Amino acid sequence: MTDDLATLRLLEQLIASPPVTPDDAGCQGLVTARRAPLGFACETLVCGPDDFRVTNLWAVHSGGMVWDNGNGHFPATTWQVSNIHAGTGALNVISGAVVVDCNFRFSTDSTPDQLKARLEAVLQRHGLDHQLAWTLGGSPFLTRPGTPSAAPGNAIETECGIRPVQSATSETTGDTTGDTSDGRCIAPFCEQVVEFGPINATIHQIDDCVRGADIAPLTNIDRRTLEALLT
């Protein structure tokens, strides 16, 4: 048990350690894409105290269940359990059922109906008495290069002197990690969807904030983008 605790403490320290360079320049996205064909699903972990946050990856092997292999724009589809609940809270009562909340983070290589059918087949194969209730939070979408997607890039380069790289949306790292995008809500009604905003290293965290110095450049970039699209 002592050895296990020591290993766990070492693992915690490694996860919380900063990368070699402040900006990984897309390395985490590359690692995620390379591990997907091997059956690994990578999740982004934000660790550390408020004044020293680092982003690392947590890789989980599918155990032989590969939903798809992803593609050049999306990592492989993963199935994740977010909550398990059983029993009444009493220590001497045998629970009659277990409720499992789970979700698919799926790529454009799979459809909701395909994933539903495959999960149903797994449950039936193991002879489980079950009921499934599905909610589609949003479908993956892909914006291919074009005039609308080029306009923000040109505006950013003019204003900041930096040429942005278009990639699959990630709310925490900016690379192809398959995080949820609010653009999914309007993608069915738009030919192209482009998301752009200030640096969001603290997004969804208790100290969610942006730098005041980023507001003026952001305003100018938005203005240049609108001018390019409307003239």
N, C-alpha and C positions, 0 to 999 in steps of 0.2 A: 504494500500500500504506500509505503514511503517513497519508493521508486516511481510509482504512478503519480503521486503528488508533485514530485520534483519535475517529472516530464511535463505535467500540466502547467506548472509555473513557468517552465522554459518556453512552452508553446505560447503562453500568454505574452511573455516578454517579446518573443519573435514577432507575433502579430502586431503588437503595439510599437514596434521599432520603425523608424522612418526609412524611406527608400534611400538609396545611395545618392540620388540627385533630387532636388526639390520638385522638379517636374519630370515625370516618367516618360513624357513625349510619346504616349500611346503604348508603352510597353505592357501595361496591364491588359489592354485590349488585345494585344498580340498573344500574350500568354493564354488568355481566355479562349481565343480562337484556335490556338494550337492544341489545347487540351480537350476541346469538345469532341473531336473524332475518336479520342481515346476513352470516352465515356465519362469525362469529368465535367461537372457544372460549376462554374465559378461565381461566387457572390461577392459583392463589394462590402467591405467592413470598414467603418470609420471608428478609430480607436484613439484613446489618449484624452488627457484633460482639456478643458476649454481653451487654454492658451497654447496647446501643442497637439493639434489634431493630425493624424496620419491616416492614409487610405491604403488598405491592403486587400488581398484576395483570400477567400476561403473556398477551397476546392473540395467538392464532394463527388465521389464516384457513384455512378448510377446502378452499380451492381449487375450490369448486364442488360438493363432495360434502357434502350436508346430510342427516344421518341422520334428524333430526326437528327441530322448532322449539322443543321444550320446552313449558312451560305456566306457569301462574301460580305453581306451586309448585317447579318444577325447571327448571334451565337446559337448553339443547339437549344432546342426546347427542353425545359426542365420542369419537373413536378416537385412541388414543395409543400410541406405540412406546416401550417402556421399555428394550429391549436388542436389539442386533444383533450376531451372532457368525458369523464365517466363517473358514475356513482352519485350519491346524494350528499357526500361529505361525512357521513357516519362511518366509523371504522368497522362495524360489524354487519354491514349490508352489502350483499353481492349485487353489483350493478347489472342491470338488464340490457344495457346498450352502451355503446361508445359513440360519441360524436366527434368526427374528424373534420376540421376545416383545412382545406388544401387548395392549391391553385396551380395552374400551368402558366409559366412564362414562355410563350410560344412564338416561334419565328414564322416567316411567310412560307416556310416549307411544310407547315401543318395547318389544318383547318380545325375549328372548334368541334365539328361533327366527327372528324377522324380521331381526335384525342378522346372525346367522350366514348366512342365505340371501343377504343383500345383499353381504356380504364375499366369499362364495363366488362370486357372480356377477361381482364385480370381478376376481378372480383369473382366472377362466375367460375373461373378455373380453380379458384381456391375454395369454392363452395360456401361463400360468405352470404349470410342473410343481410341484405342491405337495401337502402334507399338512397338515391342520389338527387340532389337539388342543385341546379346549375345557375350561375349568374355570369354573363359575359360582360366583364368590365370594359373591354375595348379590344379591338383587333390590331395586330401589327400593321404598319403602313410603311411604304417606301417612297420617298421623294427623289426622283431621278434628276440629274442636272438639267437646268433650264433657265429661262430668263428670271422668274421669280426667285429661284434659289441663288442665282448669281448676283442679284442686286445687293443683298446684305453683305455678301463677301467683298464686293467691290467697294462698298461704303466703308466697311471695316478697314480695308487696306488703305483707302485714302485718308481716313481719320486717324488711324493708329499705326500705320506702317507695318501691319501684320496681315499675312494672307491666311485666312482660316481654312481648316480642313473639314470638309463635310463628312459626317460619320453618323452611324446609328446613335440615337439619342441616349445619353446617360445624364441623370440629374446630379451625379456626384463626381464623375471623373471626366466626362466629355468624350469618352471613347466607346467602342462597341461592346458594351456590357449588358445591353438589353433592359435597362431600367425603364420604369413607366414614364410615358410622355403624355402631357396634357393635350398634345396635338392630336391624339387618337380620337378626341371628341369631335373634331371638325374635319378630320381627314376624309371621311366618307363623302363630304360635300365639296371638297376642294381638290383641284388637280395636283397642287403642290402645297406642302406645309413645311415651313421653315421656322425653327425656334431659335431665338437669340436673346441674350440678356446679359446682365453683369455677371462677374465671377461669383459663383454660388457654392463656394467650398463649405459653407455652414448650412446649406439648405436642409430643412426638416429637422434641424437640431435645436436645442434649447436656446442657443445664442444665434439663431438665424439672423443674418445681417448682410449688408453690402457696404462697400466703401463709398463715402460721400464723393470722393474724387472720380468715381466711375460714372456718376450721373450725367455730367456735362458731355463727355464723349458719347455716351449712350444716346443722349438726345440728338446729337449731331448725326450719328449713324442712322437713327430712325428717320431723320429729316432727309438725308441723302438717299436712303432706300426708297422713300415715298416719291421723291423727285424723279428717281430713275424709273419707277414703275408707272408714274402718272404722266410723264412727258414723252 
